[in-house]
Amino acid sequence: MKKKLISLAIAGAIATPFAAQAGSLKVPNQDITLSGGITGAYFYNSDTKRDAFAVPDALIDLATEAKPGVVAFDVGLGTLSGNSLATSDAPLTSGAGTVGVQYGWVSVLPVDGLKVDAGKLATNVGYEVYPSYGDDNILRGLVWNNQPAYYNGARATYSMSSFSVYAEANKGGNGSTAGTAIGASGTFGAVSGAINLFSAVNQKSIVDIIASGKVGSIKLAANLDYQTKAEAAKTTGTDDNAYGVALYASMPMGDKASLPVRIEYVNDGTSGLYGLGAAAASNTAMTFTITPTYNFSDSTFVRAELAYVSTDKKVPAYVDDKGVNTDSNMIVGVQGGVRF
């Protein structure tokens, strides 16, 4: 499996980043593509001096190809945990999530180039994806943690060669508030990009921009996220907006190894939108994550990780082993996984 960069010719590609190693199942009148993965991990937090073992992902994805005159589907069955850098204990206490349908939708092509999906959708917002085996890093970043993931709704996507546009309405669910989204994506020369506007009713709006490509053999990507409070969520005396930038690079180290790095900068102002603590608790945060990875094959891997967060003030999100707020946090981890 190779994580798809953001060349989203068909909306929803972010939800299924594991198709490259997919197999096929033959059923009457239908070919079903099977993909997915499972991972096991160990985490240690040097600030809280706590450790934990976890199974972050155990997912099977079943999908059929959308064709004219046929109702297709895509469904993810199993468990996922959204381990991120958002708090000291996020990777230590989350373990595996609830076992069940993590996402799923049916698709129709009413006219040439137009695809309509309805069900529990995967957002088009953001560069990173929910299954950790689809990311270059074990723990997802602060920017990812404040973007939507899966929600109930419907999406219409119109694709033209290497360019597509979409519009959607969602009813919320899975921790997301009901709202709407529009966006466009495509490939422009050597660069793939996407822009999305996501609006959560009475909560916030997100303008999200993604660009990815390669310089020689090095994969590069950037994700800019600008968030604005909805009128109903504004509080007198605090900021109404915030922004975050995540930069990604992955350098090959021979035929089987790679060295992914992620650097983030988040400016919360006094808005509290990025959730490091109560409003006015922190203005800025920076993260650095490095994840040396060894691939035994295209489908099996092991990797280590060091992830560090620094904030300009002590915040409730990060604590030491005595439960006292700190202005930094460091987590180390090891993960093994299989992608199929």
N, C-alpha and C positions, 0 to 999 in steps of 0.2 A: 504494500500500500504506500502510495506517495500522496502526501497532503496536497490537495488541489489549491493552487494559488487563485487569486480572485479574478478569474476569467469566467464570470457567471453567465454563460450564454443562456442558461435556463435557470430561472429563480429556484431556490431551494437546494442548489448544489452544495451549499455549506453544510446542510444537514446530513449529507451522505458522503463524507470525505474518505470513505473506506472502499470504494468500488474498484480500485485498481487491482486488488487481489481477489476480486469476487469470483465465485463459482456459479454454476447454474443448476437449477432444479427443473425437471420436466414434469409438468402436470397437464391434464387434458386441455388443449386449446390455449395454453399459456406457458411462456418461458419466464421463470422467476429467477432473478439474480440474488444470490445470497452473499452477504459480506458481514463484517463486524469485527469484534476483537474482545480480548480480555487482558487485564493488567493486574499485577500485584505490586504493592509499594511499601516502603518503610520510610517514615519521616522522623526527624529529630529537630526540635526547636531549641536553639541554644539560649534563648531568653527565658523561656518558661522551664527549661530543663526537663521537658516531657518528650516522649516518643510514642509511636504507634505504628502498627501494621494495618494495611487496608487493601481492599480490592476495589479500586476506584471505578473500574469499568468492566462490565460483562454484558455485551450487547450483540444481538443478531439483527441484521437489517435485511428485510425481504422487499424486493421491488420488481415492478414490471415496467416495460417501456411504454411511454405514452405515444399512441398512434391514433390517426383519424379513425373514428368509428369504434374505438375501444376505450373502455374505462380502465385506467391503470391505477396502481397504488404504490405507496412506499410506507413501510412501517418499521419502527425500531422497537424491539422487544428485549427487555432485560433490566439492567440497572446502571445508572450513571451517578457520579457524585461531582459536584461543582467545586473541586478543590482549587482555591485561589490564594492570592497574597492578601486578601481583604482583612484578615484578623490573625492573631497569633495562633489560634486553635483551629482555624479552618481545615487544614489537612489532618489534624489530630483527632477530631471528633466526628467528622462527617461520615467516615466509613463509606459504605455503599448506600445508595439511595433506595427508594422504594422500587421493588421489582414489579414491572408491568409494561404498559405501552408508553414509551418515553416520547414518541412523536408518531404521527401517521396521518396520511391524507390520501384522497383519491384525486385523480387527474383526468381531465377530458380536453380534447383539442377541437373546439367547435368550428374553427376555420383555420386555414393554413397559417402557421406562425403564432397562433394564439393558444396559450395553455392556461387552464384554470384549475387551481388546486383548492381543495376544501378539506378541513380537518384540524388536527393539531400540528400547526406549521412550525418550521424552523425559521428563525429570523434571517433576513439578509444583512442585518446590521453587524459590523465587526469583522475583523480578520481571523480571530481565533474561533475554535469550535468546541463544543461541549465534551465529546469523548477525548480523553487526554491522549489516547494513541493516535489521534488525528492532529495533534499539536506537536511542535518541535520541543516544547518544554513540558515538564510534568505538571507544574502548578500554573494555572492561568493567571493573567495579570490583573492589575487594578482597573484598567480600562475595560477589559472583558467583563469583570465582575459587575459593572454598572450598565451593561447593555442587556437588552432582552434576549431570551433564549428560545423557548417554545411557547406557543400560545394558540388558542382556538380561533380559527377564522378562515377567511377565503382570500386567495391571491390570484390576480390575472397578470400574465406575463406575455408580452409580445416580443418575439425574437426576430432579428434581421441579421443574418450572417453572423458577424462577431460582436454584435451590439444588441442589447435588450433593455426594455423598460418594463416596470411593473407598478401595480397599485394594489393595496390590500386593506382589508378591514378586519380587526380582530376583536374578540370578546374577552380577552384576557385569559387568566388561568395560568397555572405553573409559576406563580409569583409575578406574573406580568399583568399590568393594568390594561383595560380595554382601550383601543385607539385605532389609529390609521398609519399607513406608511406608503411612501412612493419612492422610486429610485431608478437608477440606470446603471448599467455596467457594460464593459466591453474591453476589447484588446486594441491598443493603439500602438502599432509598431512592436517594440520589445516590452512595452509596459501594459499590464493589465490593471484595470481600475474600476472603482464603483463609488457611487455617491447615493446615500440614503437619507431620507427625512422620516423619522419615526416620532409619532406624537401619542403620548399616553394621556388620556382624559384626566383633567384635574391633577396631573402630576408633573410631567415635564415633556419637553421636546428634545430630540437628539438629531443633530446634523452630523453624519458620519461619512468620512472620506477614506478610501483605501487605495493604495497603489502598491504594486509588486512587480518584480522582474528579476533579472540576473545580470551580474557584472562578471564576466568570465564564468567561473564555476560557482560563484558565491550567490546564494539566494538572498534577496533584499526585499523588505516590505515596510510600509508605514501605515499607521492607522491614527487618524485625527478625529477626535470626538468632542463636539461642542454641545453642551447641555444647557437648557433654559427652563426655569420653573414655569409651570402653568400659573395663570392668574390666581386660581384658588389655592395654590401651594406657596405663594409668596408670603414672606414674613417681614414686617417692618424692622429695619435696622440690620438686615442681613442681605448678602448678595443674591441676585436672581439667576446667576449663570456660573458655569465652571467649564473647564476644558481639560482634556488629557491627550497626550501624544505617546504612542507606542512605536518603537523602532525595532525591527527584527533583522537578524543576519544569521545565515547558516553556512559555514565553510566546510567543504569536504576534507577529510583527513585520510587520504588513501581510498581504497575501494569500498571499505565496509564501515568506516567511522565518519562522524561529522561533529561539528562544534557549533551548536546553535546558541545565540546570545539575544537577549531581549533587554532593552532599556526603556523605561517609562518616566514621564514627567506629568504630574497631575497638579493643576492649580484649582483648588476648591474655593478660593476666596473665603467668604464666611457663609457660603451657601449650604454646606453639608451634603451636596449632591453626590459626592463620591463615597460617602458613608464611612469615613475614617472615624467619625465620632459625632457628637452634637454640633449643630451649627456654631461657627466661630471657633471651634476647637483647633482647627488646623487650616493653614493657608495652602501649603504645598507638600507634595510627597514625590520621592524618586525611588525607582526600583531598578535593580540589576539582577538578572538571572542568567546563569550559564549552565548548559546541560550537555556535557560530553556524552556521545551516544555511539554504541557499537551495534551494528546490524549483523546478526548471524546469517540472515537471509533476507529476502524481500519482505518476509512476513513475521520474523521474530527479532527481538531487540532487547538490549539492556542499556540503561543509562543512569547516570548520577546527576545530581543537581545541587547547586548552591543558589539560593534566592535571598536577596537582601532588600529591605525597605527602610528608607530614612524619611522622617517627617520633620517639619520645621518647629513643631511643638509636640509636647507629650500628649498622646491621644488615647481614648478608651479602647481603640481597636487593638492596640499593642501593649502587652503587659510583661512583666518579668515573673520570676518564679515565686515572688511574694505577692503577686497580684497588683503591683504598682504600675501605673501608666508609664510608658516609655516613648521615646521618639525614634526608635529603630526596632527592627525585627529581622532575625536571620533563621532560615530553615534549610536544612540539608536533607536530601532524600535519595533513594535508589528505587528504580522501577524496572521490572521486566514485563514483557508483553508479547502477545501474539495478535497479528492482524490477518484476517482471512477474507 
